[in-house]
Amino acid sequence: MARFTFKLPDIGEGISEAEIVAWHVKVGERVEEDQQVADMMTDKATVEMESPVSGVVVELAGEVGDQVSIGAALVVIEMDADADVSAEEAPALRVDEPTELKAAPPSAEQVEVAQQYEAENPGVEEVVSSSPSPLRGEGRGEGDASTNVPLANPVKPLSPEGEREKTNVLASPAVRARAADLGVDLSQIKAEGDRIRHSDLDAFLRYGSSQGYHAPHASNARPDEAIKVIGMRRRIAENMAASKRAIPHFTYVDEIDVTALEAMRADLNANRGGRPKLTLLPLLIVAICKTIPAFPMLNARYDDEAGVVTRHGSVHLGMATQTNAGLTVPVIRDAQDRNVWQLATEIVRLAEAARANKLAPSEMGGGTLTVTSLGPLGGIATTPVINRPEVAIIGPNKIVERPIFVGDEIVRAKLMNLSISCDHRVVDGWDAASFVQALRKYLETPVLLFAN
């Protein structure tokens, strides 16, 4: 039967390689034509790879997290005998042969220790095995018995003298029961009198356990877990590190009274009909778009390699969205041309697409300014990291009710801290503070949001 090499196709303009984020097939498995075999991630999107032929998978290009160049072999498939594929067969992908672990036969002492351990711990899996264990290869399952390792190192049996010492220890039933519950070997405890008492056990627990005599109970702590940083999480890590490394951040925070804004939002929701329910975010975006024309240095992208700052006329607003794969920033195009209801609809659509991993490449790049909000988890203040190469990011925080003075009276108010982080190479502190003060005017007098 012929072998067909499925090469990674060109999956995006300007993309030279892609990262393997998931395999949907294994070596030895049968794959049908058009069946999904892998998920590949580029800088812009995750793309599903489908097999062009039917057959049995014989080789894979690498492991999850590896990079594969465009045009390089991704999967090698042994086609069915009656398959008719006109494509030229590519050279087979080199895969190392499974390595066999050459295990030496157990010694007589090892066998004796293992038999003693099994006798004292019935039901525990075999510890010593003369069968070699494969490191990698076909047919290996997660529960393969050949990969089992002992749950604990077997303890060498006590000598006859030690057995007699352990048997001749004098202690009351209560002390014995307590020692057994604590996992303490009474033969290791030195008694002050003719028998071991609770005070001797207490002294051993205080001092003896530091010498390695005390075997404590099994810990309630979860085992350590090593997680490979791949896919979206790797992209986030790289982007955040580059942003903090290259951009001198500064953050400005101010308090805004959103009592009137929240009252108006409640009225709008009560009369929204079939339109989506309004959150604070679309109202904030309208306020940002009305304020930005006077502060063009904030709606910009900085190409630090070319030394050029581009101030954009349109507001392509990034919206930080939490997904199962990590933080994604879909972009609302031309936010300045949308009303509050259109913004609410687009926010819901983009958030659902992001969480379903169905964002188009054009919806994931080209932002000029970003808003990030933790919603009800907003906290007192945040210091958001700029989405490079943008120069600013705005972070509304949680709304809280507090008493404030209005003249000589104390009234209840809904207050929210608003954070803005800026690139100090492009934006001065005065500009950031002035922008927030201008934004405050729209948020504290929300009727202006609907005025021309």
C-alpha positions as CSV (number, residue, x, y, z in Angstrom):
1,M,0.0,0.0,0.0
2,A,1.1,3.5,-0.8
3,R,2.0,6.2,1.8
4,F,0.6,9.7,1.5
5,T,2.4,12.6,3.2
6,F,0.0,15.4,4.3
7,K,2.0,18.6,4.3
8,L,1.0,21.6,6.3
9,P,-0.7,24.0,3.8
10,D,-0.5,27.8,3.7
11,I,-3.1,28.7,6.3
12,G,-2.6,32.5,6.5
13,E,-1.0,35.3,4.7
14,G,2.5,35.9,5.9
15,I,2.5,32.8,8.1
16,S,5.7,30.7,8.0
17,E,4.9,28.2,10.7
18,A,2.2,27.0,13.0
19,E,2.1,25.4,16.4
20,I,0.5,22.0,17.1
21,V,-2.1,22.6,19.9
22,A,-4.0,19.3,19.7
23,W,-3.8,16.0,17.9
24,H,-7.1,14.2,17.2
25,V,-5.4,11.0,15.9
26,K,-2.7,8.6,17.1
27,V,-0.2,6.4,15.3
28,G,-1.9,3.2,14.3
29,E,-5.4,4.7,14.3
30,R,-7.5,4.7,11.2
31,V,-8.5,8.1,9.7
32,E,-11.2,8.8,7.2
33,E,-11.1,11.4,4.4
34,D,-12.1,14.9,5.8
35,Q,-11.7,13.7,9.4
36,Q,-10.0,16.2,11.7
37,V,-6.5,15.2,12.5
38,A,-5.0,18.3,14.3
39,D,-5.5,21.8,15.5
40,M,-2.8,24.3,14.4
41,M,-2.4,27.7,15.9
42,T,-0.9,30.8,14.1
43,D,-0.4,34.3,15.5
44,K,-4.0,35.1,14.3
45,A,-6.2,32.0,14.6
46,T,-6.5,28.3,15.3
47,V,-7.1,26.2,12.2
48,E,-8.5,22.7,12.0
49,M,-6.5,20.3,9.8
50,E,-8.5,17.6,7.9
51,S,-7.1,14.5,6.3
52,P,-7.4,14.5,2.5
53,V,-7.3,10.7,2.3
54,S,-8.4,7.6,4.2
55,G,-6.0,5.1,5.7
56,V,-4.0,4.3,8.8
57,V,-1.8,6.9,10.5
58,V,1.8,5.8,10.6
59,E,3.7,8.9,11.5
60,L,3.0,12.3,13.2
61,A,5.1,15.5,12.8
62,G,5.7,16.1,16.5
63,E,4.1,16.6,19.9
64,V,1.7,19.3,21.2
65,G,3.6,22.5,21.5
66,D,6.0,21.9,18.5
67,Q,6.2,24.3,15.6
68,V,5.7,23.0,12.0
69,S,6.8,25.0,9.0
70,I,4.4,25.6,6.1
71,G,5.0,22.9,3.5
72,A,6.5,20.5,6.0
73,A,5.1,17.0,6.6
74,L,2.4,17.0,9.2
75,V,0.9,13.4,9.0
76,V,2.0,10.3,7.0
77,I,-0.9,8.0,6.1
78,E,-0.8,4.5,4.7
79,M,-3.6,4.6,2.2
80,D,-6.2,2.0,1.4
81,A,-5.2,-0.4,-1.4
82,D,-7.9,1.0,-3.7
83,A,-7.1,4.7,-3.0
84,D,-6.4,6.8,-6.0
85,V,-4.4,9.9,-5.1
86,S,-2.6,11.8,-7.8
87,A,-0.3,13.7,-5.5
88,E,3.4,12.8,-5.6
89,E,4.4,10.8,-2.6
90,A,6.6,12.9,-0.3
91,P,9.6,11.5,1.6
92,A,8.5,9.8,4.8
93,L,8.8,11.8,8.0
94,R,11.6,10.6,10.2
95,V,10.4,9.2,13.4
96,D,12.8,7.7,16.0
97,E,12.2,4.0,16.6
98,P,10.7,3.2,20.0
99,T,13.4,2.8,22.6
100,E,13.4,-0.3,24.7
101,L,14.5,-0.1,28.3
102,K,16.8,-3.0,29.0
103,A,16.0,-4.1,32.5
104,A,18.4,-6.4,34.2
105,P,16.9,-9.5,35.9
106,P,16.1,-8.9,39.6
107,S,18.6,-10.1,42.1
108,A,17.7,-12.6,44.8
109,E,17.8,-9.8,47.4
110,Q,15.3,-7.7,45.3
111,V,13.0,-10.7,45.0
112,E,13.1,-11.4,48.7
113,V,12.5,-7.7,49.5
114,A,9.5,-7.6,47.1
115,Q,8.0,-10.8,48.5
116,Q,8.3,-9.4,52.0
117,Y,6.7,-6.1,50.9
118,E,3.8,-7.9,49.1
119,A,3.2,-10.1,52.2
120,E,2.9,-7.0,54.4
121,N,0.9,-5.0,51.9
122,P,-1.7,-7.4,50.2
123,G,-3.3,-6.0,47.1
124,V,-0.5,-3.7,46.1
125,E,0.7,-4.1,42.5
126,E,3.9,-6.1,41.8
127,V,7.0,-4.0,42.5
128,V,9.8,-6.0,40.8
129,S,9.3,-7.1,37.3
130,S,11.7,-8.7,34.9
131,S,9.7,-7.4,31.8
132,P,11.3,-4.5,30.0
133,S,9.2,-1.4,29.7
134,P,8.9,0.6,26.4
135,L,9.5,4.3,26.7
136,R,7.5,5.1,23.5
137,G,5.8,3.2,20.8
138,E,2.7,1.9,19.3
139,G,0.1,0.2,21.5
140,R,1.2,1.9,24.7
141,G,-1.9,2.9,26.7
142,E,-2.1,5.1,29.7
143,G,-2.9,2.1,31.9
144,D,-0.3,-0.2,30.4
145,A,0.9,-2.4,33.3
146,S,4.5,-2.3,31.9
147,T,4.7,1.4,32.8
148,N,3.7,0.9,36.5
149,V,6.0,2.1,39.1
150,P,5.9,1.2,42.8
151,L,3.8,3.4,45.1
152,A,6.6,3.4,47.6
153,N,10.1,1.9,48.0
154,P,9.9,-1.5,49.7
155,V,11.3,-1.5,53.2
156,K,13.9,-4.0,54.0
157,P,12.5,-6.6,56.5
158,L,13.5,-6.4,60.1
159,S,16.2,-8.8,61.3
160,P,15.1,-11.4,63.8
161,E,16.7,-9.3,66.6
162,G,14.6,-6.3,65.4
163,E,11.4,-8.4,65.3
164,R,12.1,-9.5,68.9
165,E,12.7,-5.8,69.9
166,K,9.4,-4.7,68.3
167,T,7.5,-7.6,69.9
168,N,8.9,-7.0,73.4
169,V,8.1,-3.3,73.6
170,L,6.0,-2.6,76.7
171,A,3.1,-0.1,76.2
172,S,-0.5,0.2,77.1
173,P,-3.2,-0.5,74.5
174,A,-4.0,3.2,74.3
175,V,-0.4,4.1,73.6
176,R,-0.2,1.4,71.0
177,A,-3.4,2.5,69.3
178,R,-2.2,6.2,69.3
179,A,1.2,5.2,67.9
180,A,-0.4,3.1,65.1
181,D,-2.7,6.0,64.2
182,L,0.4,8.3,64.0
183,G,2.4,5.7,62.0
184,V,5.1,5.6,64.7
185,D,7.2,2.4,65.3
186,L,7.3,1.9,69.1
187,S,10.6,0.1,68.9
188,Q,12.2,3.4,67.9
189,I,11.1,5.1,71.1
190,K,13.3,5.2,74.2
191,A,11.2,4.9,77.4
192,E,12.0,6.8,80.6
193,G,10.7,4.0,82.8
194,D,9.8,0.3,82.3
195,R,7.3,1.0,79.6
196,I,6.4,3.5,76.9
197,R,4.0,6.1,78.0
198,H,2.2,9.0,76.3
199,S,4.8,11.4,77.5
200,D,7.5,9.3,75.8
201,L,5.5,9.3,72.6
202,D,5.0,13.1,72.8
203,A,8.8,13.6,73.3
204,F,9.5,11.4,70.3
205,L,7.0,13.4,68.2
206,R,8.7,16.6,69.2
207,Y,12.3,15.5,68.8
208,G,12.6,12.1,67.3
209,S,10.7,12.8,64.1
210,S,13.4,15.3,63.1
211,Q,15.8,12.4,63.1
212,G,13.7,10.6,60.5
213,Y,12.1,8.1,62.8
214,H,8.5,9.3,62.5
215,A,6.5,8.4,59.4
216,P,3.8,11.0,59.2
217,H,0.4,10.4,57.7
218,A,-0.2,10.8,54.0
219,S,-0.4,14.5,53.1
220,N,-3.7,16.1,52.0
221,A,-1.8,18.2,49.5
222,R,-2.5,17.6,45.9
223,P,0.4,16.2,43.8
224,D,2.6,18.6,41.8
225,E,1.4,19.1,38.2
226,A,3.6,20.0,35.3
227,I,1.6,21.8,32.6
228,K,3.2,22.6,29.2
229,V,2.8,26.2,28.1
230,I,1.4,25.9,24.6
231,G,-1.2,27.4,22.3
232,M,-3.1,30.4,23.5
233,R,-1.4,30.4,26.9
234,R,2.0,30.6,25.2
235,R,0.9,33.5,22.9
236,I,-0.4,35.4,26.0
237,A,2.9,34.8,27.9
238,E,5.0,36.0,24.9
239,N,2.8,39.0,24.2
240,M,2.6,40.1,27.9
241,A,6.4,39.6,28.4
242,A,7.1,41.7,25.2
243,S,4.7,44.4,26.3
244,K,6.2,44.8,29.8
245,R,9.8,44.5,28.5
246,A,9.4,47.1,25.7
247,I,6.8,49.6,27.1
248,P,7.4,51.9,30.0
249,H,4.0,51.7,31.6
250,F,2.3,54.2,33.9
251,T,-1.2,53.9,35.3
252,Y,-3.6,56.6,36.3
253,V,-6.7,55.8,38.5
254,D,-9.6,58.1,39.3
255,E,-13.0,57.7,40.9
256,I,-16.2,58.4,39.0
257,D,-19.8,58.7,40.2
258,V,-21.9,56.5,38.0
259,T,-25.2,56.8,40.0
260,A,-27.0,58.6,37.1
261,L,-25.4,56.3,34.5
262,E,-26.7,53.2,36.3
263,A,-30.1,54.7,36.7
264,M,-30.3,55.5,33.0
265,R,-29.0,52.0,32.1
266,A,-31.8,50.5,34.3
267,D,-34.4,52.6,32.4
268,L,-33.0,51.6,29.0
269,N,-33.0,47.9,29.9
270,A,-36.6,48.1,31.1
271,N,-37.6,49.4,27.7
272,R,-35.2,47.5,25.5
273,G,-37.8,45.2,23.8
274,G,-36.0,42.4,21.9
275,R,-32.6,44.1,22.0
276,P,-29.8,42.7,24.2
277,K,-29.5,43.7,27.8
278,L,-27.1,46.6,28.3
279,T,-24.1,46.3,30.6
280,L,-21.8,49.2,31.5
281,L,-19.4,48.4,28.7
282,P,-21.4,49.7,25.6
283,L,-22.1,53.0,27.5
284,L,-18.4,53.3,28.4
285,I,-17.4,52.7,24.7
286,V,-19.8,55.4,23.5
287,A,-18.2,57.8,26.1
288,I,-14.7,56.8,25.0
289,C,-15.5,57.4,21.3
290,K,-16.9,60.8,22.1
291,T,-13.8,61.7,24.1
292,I,-11.0,60.3,21.9
293,P,-11.1,63.1,19.1
294,A,-9.6,65.5,21.6
295,F,-6.9,63.0,22.7
296,P,-5.7,61.4,19.4
297,M,-2.4,60.3,21.1
298,L,-4.3,57.6,23.0
299,N,-6.0,56.0,19.9
300,A,-2.7,55.1,18.3
301,R,-0.2,52.3,17.5
302,Y,3.5,52.7,18.0
303,D,6.0,50.9,15.7
304,D,9.0,51.3,17.9
305,E,11.3,49.6,15.4
306,A,10.5,52.2,12.7
307,G,10.1,55.0,15.2
308,V,6.6,55.9,13.9
309,V,3.4,56.6,15.9
310,T,0.2,56.2,13.8
311,R,-2.8,58.2,15.3
312,H,-5.9,56.5,14.0
313,G,-9.1,58.4,13.0
314,S,-11.3,55.3,13.5
315,V,-11.7,53.6,16.9
316,H,-11.0,49.9,16.5
317,L,-11.7,48.9,20.0
318,G,-10.2,45.7,21.5
319,M,-12.3,44.0,24.1
320,A,-10.4,41.7,26.4
321,T,-12.4,38.5,26.8
322,Q,-11.7,35.5,29.1
323,T,-12.0,32.1,27.5
324,N,-11.2,28.6,28.6
325,A,-8.0,28.8,26.5
326,G,-7.0,32.2,28.1
327,L,-7.4,35.9,27.4
328,T,-8.5,36.8,23.9
329,V,-8.9,40.3,22.5
330,P,-11.5,40.5,19.7
331,V,-11.8,43.9,18.0
332,I,-15.0,46.0,17.5
333,R,-14.4,47.7,14.1
334,D,-15.4,51.4,13.8
335,A,-16.8,51.6,17.3
336,Q,-17.4,55.3,16.8
337,D,-20.1,54.6,14.2
338,R,-22.2,52.3,16.3
339,N,-24.9,53.3,18.8
340,V,-25.2,51.8,22.2
341,W,-27.5,48.9,21.1
342,Q,-25.3,48.0,18.1
343,L,-22.3,47.9,20.4
344,A,-24.2,45.7,22.9
345,T,-25.1,43.3,20.1
346,E,-21.5,43.2,18.7
347,I,-20.0,42.7,22.2
348,V,-22.2,39.6,22.7
349,R,-21.4,38.2,19.3
350,L,-17.7,38.6,19.6
351,A,-17.6,37.2,23.1
352,E,-19.5,34.1,22.1
353,A,-17.3,33.6,19.0
354,A,-14.1,34.0,21.2
355,R,-15.3,31.4,23.7
356,A,-16.2,29.0,20.9
357,N,-12.8,29.6,19.2
358,K,-14.6,30.8,16.0
359,L,-13.2,34.3,15.6
360,A,-12.1,35.2,12.1
361,P,-8.5,36.5,11.8
362,S,-9.9,40.0,10.8
363,E,-11.6,40.1,14.2
364,M,-8.5,39.4,16.3
365,G,-6.0,42.1,15.2
366,G,-5.6,45.8,14.2
367,G,-7.0,47.3,17.4
368,T,-6.2,50.9,18.2
369,L,-7.3,51.0,21.9
370,T,-8.4,48.2,24.3
371,V,-10.9,48.0,27.2
372,T,-10.4,45.3,29.8
373,S,-13.0,44.7,32.6
374,L,-13.3,42.1,35.3
375,G,-17.0,42.8,35.7
376,P,-18.2,42.2,39.3
377,L,-14.6,41.0,40.2
378,G,-13.2,44.4,39.2
379,G,-11.6,45.2,42.5
380,I,-10.6,48.6,43.8
381,A,-8.1,49.4,41.1
382,T,-6.3,47.6,38.3
383,T,-3.0,48.3,36.5
384,P,-3.7,46.7,33.1
385,V,-0.9,45.7,30.7
386,I,-1.0,47.5,27.3
387,N,-1.9,45.4,24.2
388,R,1.2,46.1,22.2
389,P,1.6,47.9,19.7
390,E,-1.3,50.0,21.1
391,V,-0.3,52.8,23.5
392,A,-3.2,52.7,26.0
393,I,-5.6,50.4,27.8
394,I,-8.7,51.3,29.9
395,G,-9.9,49.3,32.8
396,P,-13.2,50.0,34.6
397,N,-13.4,48.5,38.1
398,K,-16.2,47.3,40.3
399,I,-19.1,49.6,41.1
400,V,-19.6,50.1,44.9
401,E,-22.2,52.0,46.9
402,R,-20.8,54.5,49.4
403,P,-22.0,57.6,51.2
404,I,-20.7,60.9,49.8
405,F,-21.1,64.6,50.6
406,V,-23.3,66.6,48.3
407,G,-23.0,70.1,49.8
408,D,-23.9,69.7,53.4
409,E,-25.8,66.5,52.9
410,I,-24.7,62.9,52.9
411,V,-26.2,60.8,50.1
412,R,-25.8,57.3,48.8
413,A,-23.8,57.1,45.5
414,K,-22.6,54.4,43.1
415,L,-18.9,54.9,42.6
416,M,-16.4,53.3,40.2
417,N,-12.7,53.6,39.9
418,L,-11.4,53.9,36.3
419,S,-7.9,52.8,35.5
420,I,-5.9,53.7,32.4
421,S,-2.4,52.4,31.6
422,C,-0.3,54.3,28.9
423,D,2.9,54.0,27.0
424,H,5.0,56.8,28.6
425,R,7.1,57.1,25.4
426,V,4.0,58.4,23.6
427,V,1.5,59.6,26.2
428,D,2.3,62.0,29.0
429,G,0.7,61.8,32.4
430,W,-1.1,65.1,31.9
431,D,-2.7,63.7,28.7
432,A,-4.0,60.5,30.5
433,A,-5.4,62.5,33.5
434,S,-7.0,65.0,31.2
435,F,-8.6,62.3,29.1
436,V,-10.1,60.6,32.2
437,Q,-11.5,63.9,33.4
438,A,-13.1,64.5,30.0
439,L,-14.5,61.0,30.1
440,R,-15.9,61.6,33.5
441,K,-18.1,64.4,32.1
442,Y,-19.9,61.9,29.9
443,L,-20.2,59.2,32.5
444,E,-21.5,61.5,35.3
445,T,-23.9,63.3,32.9
446,P,-25.0,60.4,30.8
447,V,-27.6,62.3,28.8
448,L,-24.6,63.7,26.8
449,L,-23.9,60.2,25.5
450,F,-27.0,60.6,23.2
451,A,-26.4,64.3,22.3
452,N,-24.8,65.2,19.0
